[in-house]
Amino acid sequence: MNIFDIYLDIPAQKFLKKLDLSSSLRIIETIKKLAEDPIPHDSKRIIGEKEKVFRIRVGKFRVLYRVDYENYRVVVINIDYRDRIYK
């Protein structure tokens, strides 16, 4: 049962479109799991952000997202390679 809706911001959508099929499917499957558990045990909170932003690791990729508890929504802010996501 999905409790939270998943929304992708435009930078996340653009990155997934550029990626090869197998990597994008792996990332999408991980994002879908956030609907049931928005803050899994392997997620980390990004320090220094005004809003509570979390990241999850998918191999060499990082997914940054926010959890909106009022509207039951997980908003994926950005997806990128580990060495480029935090810049």
Biopython code that builds the backbone (N, CA, C, O; Angstrom):
import numpy as np
from Bio.PDB.StructureBuilder import StructureBuilder

atoms = [
    (1, "MET", "N", (0.835, -1.173, 0.000)),
    (1, "MET", "CA", (0.000, 0.000, 0.000)),
    (1, "MET", "C", (0.886, 1.245, 0.000)),
    (1, "MET", "O", (1.722, 1.422, 0.886)),
    (2, "ASN", "N", (0.697, 2.100, -0.995)),
    (2, "ASN", "CA", (1.461, 3.340, -1.074)),
    (2, "ASN", "C", (0.794, 4.406, -0.239)),
    (2, "ASN", "O", (-0.389, 4.697, -0.416)),
    (3, "ILE", "N", (1.547, 4.982, 0.663)),
    (3, "ILE", "CA", (1.017, 6.031, 1.515)),
    (3, "ILE", "C", (1.352, 7.396, 0.924)),
    (3, "ILE", "O", (0.499, 8.284, 0.905)),
    (4, "PHE", "N", (2.572, 7.575, 0.446)),
    (4, "PHE", "CA", (3.036, 8.849, -0.074)),
    (4, "PHE", "C", (3.027, 8.836, -1.604)),
    (4, "PHE", "O", (3.300, 7.812, -2.231)),
    (5, "ASP", "N", (2.709, 9.996, -2.192)),
    (5, "ASP", "CA", (2.842, 10.166, -3.635)),
    (5, "ASP", "C", (4.269, 10.594, -3.927)),
    (5, "ASP", "O", (4.915, 11.234, -3.097)),
    (6, "ILE", "N", (4.756, 10.244, -5.100)),
    (6, "ILE", "CA", (6.110, 10.587, -5.512)),
    (6, "ILE", "C", (6.033, 11.630, -6.623)),
    (6, "ILE", "O", (5.320, 11.447, -7.609)),
    (7, "TYR", "N", (6.772, 12.723, -6.454)),
    (7, "TYR", "CA", (6.860, 13.764, -7.476)),
    (7, "TYR", "C", (8.325, 14.001, -7.809)),
    (7, "TYR", "O", (9.171, 14.050, -6.916)),
    (8, "LEU", "N", (8.621, 14.150, -9.102)),
    (8, "LEU", "CA", (9.977, 14.422, -9.553)),
    (8, "LEU", "C", (10.066, 15.859, -10.042)),
    (8, "LEU", "O", (9.300, 16.266, -10.916)),
    (9, "ASP", "N", (11.000, 16.637, -9.484)),
    (9, "ASP", "CA", (11.263, 17.972, -10.004)),
    (9, "ASP", "C", (11.907, 17.853, -11.376)),
    (9, "ASP", "O", (12.377, 16.781, -11.757)),
    (10, "ILE", "N", (11.927, 18.941, -12.109)),
    (10, "ILE", "CA", (12.428, 18.935, -13.488)),
    (10, "ILE", "C", (13.888, 18.473, -13.592)),
    (10, "ILE", "O", (14.194, 17.690, -14.490)),
    (11, "PRO", "N", (14.814, 18.921, -12.712)),
    (11, "PRO", "CA", (16.194, 18.413, -12.839)),
    (11, "PRO", "C", (16.287, 16.894, -12.696)),
    (11, "PRO", "O", (17.091, 16.259, -13.379)),
    (12, "ALA", "N", (15.483, 16.312, -11.829)),
    (12, "ALA", "CA", (15.486, 14.859, -11.657)),
    (12, "ALA", "C", (14.943, 14.167, -12.907)),
    (12, "ALA", "O", (15.480, 13.144, -13.334)),
    (13, "GLN", "N", (13.888, 14.719, -13.487)),
    (13, "GLN", "CA", (13.322, 14.141, -14.713)),
    (13, "GLN", "C", (14.328, 14.182, -15.856)),
    (13, "GLN", "O", (14.484, 13.204, -16.588)),
    (14, "LYS", "N", (15.009, 15.312, -16.008)),
    (14, "LYS", "CA", (15.991, 15.457, -17.092)),
    (14, "LYS", "C", (17.143, 14.478, -16.936)),
    (14, "LYS", "O", (17.613, 13.905, -17.919)),
    (15, "PHE", "N", (17.602, 14.283, -15.700)),
    (15, "PHE", "CA", (18.718, 13.361, -15.486)),
    (15, "PHE", "C", (18.314, 11.928, -15.828)),
    (15, "PHE", "O", (19.090, 11.198, -16.446)),
    (16, "LEU", "N", (17.118, 11.524, -15.435)),
    (16, "LEU", "CA", (16.664, 10.159, -15.735)),
    (16, "LEU", "C", (16.517, 9.933, -17.235)),
    (16, "LEU", "O", (16.777, 8.833, -17.723)),
    (17, "LYS", "N", (16.105, 10.956, -17.965)),
    (17, "LYS", "CA", (15.961, 10.807, -19.421)),
    (17, "LYS", "C", (17.310, 10.609, -20.105)),
    (17, "LYS", "O", (17.390, 9.904, -21.111)),
    (18, "LYS", "N", (18.383, 11.226, -19.571)),
    (18, "LYS", "CA", (19.713, 11.114, -20.175)),
    (18, "LYS", "C", (20.404, 9.800, -19.836)),
    (18, "LYS", "O", (21.345, 9.397, -20.520)),
    (19, "LEU", "N", (19.949, 9.140, -18.797)),
    (19, "LEU", "CA", (20.630, 7.960, -18.275)),
    (19, "LEU", "C", (20.297, 6.714, -19.090)),
    (19, "LEU", "O", (19.263, 6.659, -19.757)),
    (20, "ASP", "N", (21.177, 5.716, -19.033)),
    (20, "ASP", "CA", (20.892, 4.453, -19.715)),
    (20, "ASP", "C", (19.740, 3.734, -18.999)),
    (20, "ASP", "O", (19.458, 4.009, -17.833)),
    (21, "LEU", "N", (19.092, 2.832, -19.695)),
    (21, "LEU", "CA", (17.862, 2.203, -19.220)),
    (21, "LEU", "C", (18.042, 1.422, -17.919)),
    (21, "LEU", "O", (17.219, 1.541, -17.011)),
    (22, "SER", "N", (19.096, 0.634, -17.819)),
    (22, "SER", "CA", (19.259, -0.190, -16.619)),
    (22, "SER", "C", (19.498, 0.655, -15.372)),
    (22, "SER", "O", (18.962, 0.346, -14.308)),
    (23, "SER", "N", (20.293, 1.715, -15.488)),
    (23, "SER", "CA", (20.539, 2.594, -14.341)),
    (23, "SER", "C", (19.279, 3.352, -13.953)),
    (23, "SER", "O", (18.970, 3.477, -12.768)),
    (24, "SER", "N", (18.546, 3.858, -14.945)),
    (24, "SER", "CA", (17.339, 4.613, -14.630)),
    (24, "SER", "C", (16.280, 3.714, -13.993)),
    (24, "SER", "O", (15.563, 4.161, -13.098)),
    (25, "LEU", "N", (16.166, 2.466, -14.427)),
    (25, "LEU", "CA", (15.199, 1.546, -13.810)),
    (25, "LEU", "C", (15.569, 1.242, -12.362)),
    (25, "LEU", "O", (14.696, 1.135, -11.501)),
    (26, "ARG", "N", (16.870, 1.104, -12.098)),
    (26, "ARG", "CA", (17.328, 0.866, -10.719)),
    (26, "ARG", "C", (16.988, 2.043, -9.817)),
    (26, "ARG", "O", (16.548, 1.855, -8.682)),
    (27, "ILE", "N", (17.191, 3.250, -10.319)),
    (27, "ILE", "CA", (16.877, 4.450, -9.549)),
    (27, "ILE", "C", (15.373, 4.574, -9.333)),
    (27, "ILE", "O", (14.932, 4.904, -8.233)),
    (28, "ILE", "N", (14.590, 4.315, -10.363)),
    (28, "ILE", "CA", (13.129, 4.408, -10.256)),
    (28, "ILE", "C", (12.593, 3.413, -9.235)),
    (28, "ILE", "O", (11.700, 3.751, -8.459)),
    (29, "GLU", "N", (13.120, 2.203, -9.224)),
    (29, "GLU", "CA", (12.679, 1.208, -8.242)),
    (29, "GLU", "C", (12.975, 1.666, -6.816)),
    (29, "GLU", "O", (12.160, 1.468, -5.916)),
    (30, "THR", "N", (14.140, 2.276, -6.613)),
    (30, "THR", "CA", (14.496, 2.781, -5.288)),
    (30, "THR", "C", (13.577, 3.929, -4.884)),
    (30, "THR", "O", (13.160, 4.015, -3.730)),
    (31, "ILE", "N", (13.262, 4.805, -5.826)),
    (31, "ILE", "CA", (12.368, 5.931, -5.540)),
    (31, "ILE", "C", (10.966, 5.437, -5.208)),
    (31, "ILE", "O", (10.312, 5.989, -4.323)),
    (32, "LYS", "N", (10.496, 4.408, -5.903)),
    (32, "LYS", "CA", (9.159, 3.859, -5.627)),
    (32, "LYS", "C", (9.045, 3.330, -4.193)),
    (32, "LYS", "O", (7.976, 3.394, -3.585)),
    (33, "LYS", "N", (10.144, 2.813, -3.665)),
    (33, "LYS", "CA", (10.127, 2.296, -2.293)),
    (33, "LYS", "C", (9.929, 3.410, -1.274)),
    (33, "LYS", "O", (9.479, 3.148, -0.158)),
    (34, "LEU", "N", (10.258, 4.654, -1.640)),
    (34, "LEU", "CA", (10.065, 5.784, -0.733)),
    (34, "LEU", "C", (8.594, 6.061, -0.457)),
    (34, "LEU", "O", (8.273, 6.711, 0.538)),
    (35, "ALA", "N", (7.699, 5.588, -1.307)),
    (35, "ALA", "CA", (6.271, 5.794, -1.102)),
    (35, "ALA", "C", (5.781, 5.073, 0.153)),
    (35, "ALA", "O", (4.860, 5.540, 0.823)),
    (36, "GLU", "N", (6.391, 3.950, 0.463)),
    (36, "GLU", "CA", (5.995, 3.195, 1.651)),
    (36, "GLU", "C", (6.826, 3.560, 2.875)),
    (36, "GLU", "O", (6.314, 3.570, 3.995)),
    (37, "ASP", "N", (8.097, 3.859, 2.669)),
    (37, "ASP", "CA", (9.001, 4.221, 3.763)),
    (37, "ASP", "C", (9.809, 5.438, 3.324)),
    (37, "ASP", "O", (10.870, 5.277, 2.722)),
    (38, "PRO", "N", (9.331, 6.660, 3.610)),
    (38, "PRO", "CA", (9.993, 7.850, 3.078)),
    (38, "PRO", "C", (11.376, 8.127, 3.661)),
    (38, "PRO", "O", (12.171, 8.837, 3.046)),
    (39, "ILE", "N", (11.673, 7.583, 4.825)),
    (39, "ILE", "CA", (13.011, 7.767, 5.394)),
    (39, "ILE", "C", (13.550, 6.391, 5.791)),
    (39, "ILE", "O", (13.499, 6.012, 6.961)),
    (40, "PRO", "N", (14.070, 5.643, 4.802)),
    (40, "PRO", "CA", (14.599, 4.315, 5.123)),
    (40, "PRO", "C", (15.870, 4.414, 5.962)),
    (40, "PRO", "O", (16.444, 5.492, 6.115)),
    (41, "HIS", "N", (16.296, 3.285, 6.498)),
    (41, "HIS", "CA", (17.446, 3.278, 7.409)),
    (41, "HIS", "C", (18.740, 3.727, 6.743)),
    (41, "HIS", "O", (19.636, 4.214, 7.432)),
    (42, "ASP", "N", (18.866, 3.580, 5.432)),
    (42, "ASP", "CA", (20.101, 3.978, 4.760)),
    (42, "ASP", "C", (20.067, 5.401, 4.207)),
    (42, "ASP", "O", (20.993, 5.807, 3.505)),
    (43, "SER", "N", (19.015, 6.166, 4.510)),
    (43, "SER", "CA", (18.961, 7.561, 4.069)),
    (43, "SER", "C", (19.738, 8.437, 5.049)),
    (43, "SER", "O", (19.893, 8.097, 6.222)),
    (44, "LYS", "N", (20.218, 9.557, 4.550)),
    (44, "LYS", "CA", (20.976, 10.501, 5.372)),
    (44, "LYS", "C", (20.364, 11.880, 5.197)),
    (44, "LYS", "O", (19.918, 12.236, 4.106)),
    (45, "ARG", "N", (20.343, 12.653, 6.271)),
    (45, "ARG", "CA", (19.862, 14.030, 6.186)),
    (45, "ARG", "C", (21.024, 14.907, 5.740)),
    (45, "ARG", "O", (22.144, 14.769, 6.234)),
    (46, "ILE", "N", (20.751, 15.805, 4.810)),
    (46, "ILE", "CA", (21.765, 16.719, 4.311)),
    (46, "ILE", "C", (21.856, 17.883, 5.287)),
    (46, "ILE", "O", (20.876, 18.600, 5.490)),
    (47, "ILE", "N", (22.995, 18.071, 5.877)),
    (47, "ILE", "CA", (23.218, 19.141, 6.852)),
    (47, "ILE", "C", (23.405, 20.466, 6.117)),
    (47, "ILE", "O", (24.052, 20.518, 5.071)),
    (48, "GLY", "N", (22.838, 21.526, 6.668)),
    (48, "GLY", "CA", (23.012, 22.849, 6.093)),
    (48, "GLY", "C", (21.872, 23.301, 5.210)),
    (48, "GLY", "O", (21.851, 24.456, 4.783)),
    (49, "GLU", "N", (20.941, 22.445, 4.927)),
    (49, "GLU", "CA", (19.782, 22.817, 4.125)),
    (49, "GLU", "C", (18.718, 23.430, 5.033)),
    (49, "GLU", "O", (18.538, 22.993, 6.169)),
    (50, "LYS", "N", (18.010, 24.451, 4.522)),
    (50, "LYS", "CA", (16.944, 25.075, 5.307)),
    (50, "LYS", "C", (15.800, 24.093, 5.534)),
    (50, "LYS", "O", (15.297, 23.952, 6.649)),
    (51, "GLU", "N", (15.404, 23.427, 4.476)),
    (51, "GLU", "CA", (14.375, 22.398, 4.585)),
    (51, "GLU", "C", (15.059, 21.072, 4.868)),
    (51, "GLU", "O", (16.242, 20.898, 4.578)),
    (52, "LYS", "N", (14.321, 20.158, 5.426)),
    (52, "LYS", "CA", (14.903, 18.840, 5.680)),
    (52, "LYS", "C", (15.015, 18.091, 4.362)),
    (52, "LYS", "O", (14.024, 17.613, 3.810)),
    (53, "VAL", "N", (16.233, 18.000, 3.878)),
    (53, "VAL", "CA", (16.519, 17.298, 2.636)),
    (53, "VAL", "C", (17.281, 16.033, 2.983)),
    (53, "VAL", "O", (18.222, 16.057, 3.776)),
    (54, "PHE", "N", (16.866, 14.932, 2.386)),
    (54, "PHE", "CA", (17.497, 13.640, 2.611)),
    (54, "PHE", "C", (18.123, 13.160, 1.317)),
    (54, "PHE", "O", (17.782, 13.623, 0.229)),
    (55, "ARG", "N", (19.044, 12.221, 1.458)),
    (55, "ARG", "CA", (19.622, 11.592, 0.281)),
    (55, "ARG", "C", (19.639, 10.092, 0.470)),
    (55, "ARG", "O", (19.812, 9.580, 1.576)),
    (56, "ILE", "N", (19.456, 9.410, -0.633)),
    (56, "ILE", "CA", (19.636, 7.963, -0.648)),
    (56, "ILE", "C", (20.660, 7.644, -1.730)),
    (56, "ILE", "O", (20.803, 8.368, -2.716)),
    (57, "ARG", "N", (21.344, 6.573, -1.521)),
    (57, "ARG", "CA", (22.408, 6.146, -2.417)),
    (57, "ARG", "C", (21.898, 5.021, -3.298)),
    (57, "ARG", "O", (21.299, 4.060, -2.815)),
    (58, "VAL", "N", (22.142, 5.148, -4.604)),
    (58, "VAL", "CA", (21.822, 4.089, -5.554)),
    (58, "VAL", "C", (23.078, 3.866, -6.387)),
    (58, "VAL", "O", (23.233, 4.444, -7.462)),
    (59, "GLY", "N", (23.970, 3.024, -5.882)),
    (59, "GLY", "CA", (25.252, 2.797, -6.549)),
    (59, "GLY", "C", (26.076, 4.071, -6.559)),
    (59, "GLY", "O", (26.359, 4.641, -5.505)),
    (60, "LYS", "N", (26.465, 4.524, -7.758)),
    (60, "LYS", "CA", (27.259, 5.748, -7.866)),
    (60, "LYS", "C", (26.394, 6.996, -7.978)),
    (60, "LYS", "O", (26.915, 8.094, -8.177)),
    (61, "PHE", "N", (25.079, 6.841, -7.853)),
    (61, "PHE", "CA", (24.152, 7.962, -7.951)),
    (61, "PHE", "C", (23.621, 8.346, -6.579)),
    (61, "PHE", "O", (23.599, 7.535, -5.654)),
    (62, "ARG", "N", (23.190, 9.606, -6.464)),
    (62, "ARG", "CA", (22.548, 10.086, -5.244)),
    (62, "ARG", "C", (21.215, 10.708, -5.615)),
    (62, "ARG", "O", (21.100, 11.399, -6.627)),
    (63, "VAL", "N", (20.208, 10.457, -4.790)),
    (63, "VAL", "CA", (18.868, 10.999, -4.983)),
    (63, "VAL", "C", (18.584, 11.913, -3.796)),
    (63, "VAL", "O", (18.577, 11.460, -2.651)),
    (64, "LEU", "N", (18.350, 13.190, -4.063)),
    (64, "LEU", "CA", (18.010, 14.157, -3.017)),
    (64, "LEU", "C", (16.502, 14.376, -3.029)),
    (64, "LEU", "O", (15.899, 14.557, -4.087)),
    (65, "TYR", "N", (15.894, 14.356, -1.837)),
    (65, "TYR", "CA", (14.441, 14.490, -1.772)),
    (65, "TYR", "C", (13.995, 15.116, -0.460)),
    (65, "TYR", "O", (14.733, 15.131, 0.525)),
    (66, "ARG", "N", (12.772, 15.631, -0.470)),
    (66, "ARG", "CA", (12.102, 16.186, 0.710)),
    (66, "ARG", "C", (10.854, 15.365, 0.971)),
    (66, "ARG", "O", (10.274, 14.785, 0.053)),
    (67, "VAL", "N", (10.444, 15.323, 2.234)),
    (67, "VAL", "CA", (9.210, 14.637, 2.608)),
    (67, "VAL", "C", (8.218, 15.686, 3.101)),
    (67, "VAL", "O", (8.492, 16.415, 4.054)),
    (68, "ASP", "N", (7.070, 15.752, 2.443)),
    (68, "ASP", "CA", (6.001, 16.675, 2.817)),
    (68, "ASP", "C", (4.920, 15.854, 3.518)),
    (68, "ASP", "O", (4.088, 15.221, 2.869)),
    (69, "TYR", "N", (4.945, 15.875, 4.851)),
    (69, "TYR", "CA", (4.023, 15.051, 5.618)),
    (69, "TYR", "C", (2.591, 15.575, 5.575)),
    (69, "TYR", "O", (1.645, 14.798, 5.707)),
    (70, "GLU", "N", (2.421, 16.879, 5.392)),
    (70, "GLU", "CA", (1.075, 17.448, 5.352)),
    (70, "GLU", "C", (0.294, 16.959, 4.141)),
    (70, "GLU", "O", (-0.899, 16.671, 4.240)),
    (71, "ASN", "N", (0.968, 16.866, 2.996)),
    (71, "ASN", "CA", (0.306, 16.456, 1.756)),
    (71, "ASN", "C", (0.622, 15.017, 1.361)),
    (71, "ASN", "O", (0.252, 14.576, 0.273)),
    (72, "TYR", "N", (1.302, 14.288, 2.235)),
    (72, "TYR", "CA", (1.701, 12.898, 1.962)),
    (72, "TYR", "C", (2.400, 12.799, 0.610)),
    (72, "TYR", "O", (1.948, 12.104, -0.300)),
    (73, "ARG", "N", (3.515, 13.515, 0.507)),
    (73, "ARG", "CA", (4.224, 13.623, -0.758)),
    (73, "ARG", "C", (5.726, 13.532, -0.529)),
    (73, "ARG", "O", (6.253, 14.115, 0.418)),
    (74, "VAL", "N", (6.407, 12.803, -1.393)),
    (74, "VAL", "CA", (7.866, 12.770, -1.440)),
    (74, "VAL", "C", (8.267, 13.481, -2.728)),
    (74, "VAL", "O", (7.878, 13.068, -3.820)),
    (75, "VAL", "N", (9.043, 14.545, -2.594)),
    (75, "VAL", "CA", (9.461, 15.340, -3.747)),
    (75, "VAL", "C", (10.936, 15.081, -4.008)),
    (75, "VAL", "O", (11.789, 15.433, -3.192)),
    (76, "VAL", "N", (11.232, 14.470, -5.137)),
    (76, "VAL", "CA", (12.614, 14.207, -5.524)),
    (76, "VAL", "C", (13.148, 15.481, -6.172)),
    (76, "VAL", "O", (12.699, 15.888, -7.243)),
    (77, "ILE", "N", (14.112, 16.099, -5.500)),
    (77, "ILE", "CA", (14.647, 17.388, -5.936)),
    (77, "ILE", "C", (15.636, 17.219, -7.078)),
    (77, "ILE", "O", (15.558, 17.912, -8.093)),
    (78, "ASN", "N", (16.567, 16.287, -6.897)),
    (78, "ASN", "CA", (17.620, 16.122, -7.894)),
    (78, "ASN", "C", (18.187, 14.716, -7.829)),
    (78, "ASN", "O", (18.143, 14.058, -6.789)),
    (79, "ILE", "N", (18.720, 14.266, -8.958)),
    (79, "ILE", "CA", (19.419, 12.990, -9.070)),
    (79, "ILE", "C", (20.681, 13.279, -9.867)),
    (79, "ILE", "O", (20.626, 13.942, -10.902)),
    (80, "ASP", "N", (21.806, 12.790, -9.397)),
    (80, "ASP", "CA", (23.049, 13.007, -10.150)),
    (80, "ASP", "C", (24.119, 12.051, -9.619)),
    (80, "ASP", "O", (23.898, 11.300, -8.670)),
    (81, "TYR", "N", (25.289, 12.108, -10.268)),
    (81, "TYR", "CA", (26.425, 11.316, -9.795)),
    (81, "TYR", "C", (26.905, 11.857, -8.445)),
    (81, "TYR", "O", (26.706, 13.032, -8.133)),
    (82, "ARG", "N", (27.513, 11.025, -7.679)),
    (82, "ARG", "CA", (27.962, 11.384, -6.336)),
    (82, "ARG", "C", (28.884, 12.602, -6.335)),
    (82, "ARG", "O", (28.745, 13.474, -5.477)),
    (83, "ASP", "N", (29.808, 12.674, -7.266)),
    (83, "ASP", "CA", (30.775, 13.758, -7.258)),
    (83, "ASP", "C", (30.213, 15.085, -7.771)),
    (83, "ASP", "O", (30.883, 16.112, -7.657)),
    (84, "ARG", "N", (29.003, 15.090, -8.331)),
    (84, "ARG", "CA", (28.432, 16.331, -8.863)),
    (84, "ARG", "C", (27.189, 16.813, -8.107)),
    (84, "ARG", "O", (26.805, 17.973, -8.254)),
    (85, "ILE", "N", (26.567, 15.979, -7.324)),
    (85, "ILE", "CA", (25.264, 16.315, -6.735)),
    (85, "ILE", "C", (25.352, 17.410, -5.677)),
    (85, "ILE", "O", (24.410, 18.192, -5.542)),
    (86, "TYR", "N", (26.425, 17.493, -4.937)),
    (86, "TYR", "CA", (26.517, 18.412, -3.818)),
    (86, "TYR", "C", (27.075, 19.779, -4.192)),
    (86, "TYR", "O", (27.252, 20.627, -3.318)),
    (87, "LYS", "N", (27.354, 20.010, -5.457)),
    (87, "LYS", "CA", (27.938, 21.290, -5.883)),
    (87, "LYS", "C", (26.873, 22.307, -6.202)),
    (87, "LYS", "O", (27.190, 23.436, -6.576)),
]
sb = StructureBuilder()
sb.init_structure("model")
sb.init_model(0)
sb.init_chain("A")
sb.init_seg("    ")
for serial, (resi, resn, name, xyz) in enumerate(atoms, 1):
    if name == "N":
        sb.init_residue(resn, " ", resi, " ")
    sb.init_atom(name, np.array(xyz, "f"), 0.0, 1.0, " ", f" {name:<3s}", serial, name[0])
structure = sb.get_structure()
